[in-house]
Amino acid sequence: MKTAHLNAMNTELWQSIGAIADNESLMKRLTRYAKKLVKEKNDSSLMSEEEFFAKIERAEKQPGKKFDSVEELDKYIRSL
């Protein structure tokens, strides 16, 4: 992302946090959600839409393949 866009998002985030900082219940919810986002970020099984389609494009460039099961196909795609 461009630096200007990141700076705008950071500003918006801090303004939002400031607006709820005096509400303990909302701050607890925000903290739980932030922890959930960190777990998702560190989950290697997740990928972005861009990553998914890049894998599909790489697979399309490979010679044709036939798979006998969904599990076999999944294993192959994850290995790319």
Secondary structure, DSSP 4 states (H G I P E B T S, - for coil): --HHHHHHHHHHHHHHHHHHTT-HHHHHHHHHHHHHHHHHHT-TT---HHHHHHHHHHHHHSPP---SSHHHHHHHHHH-
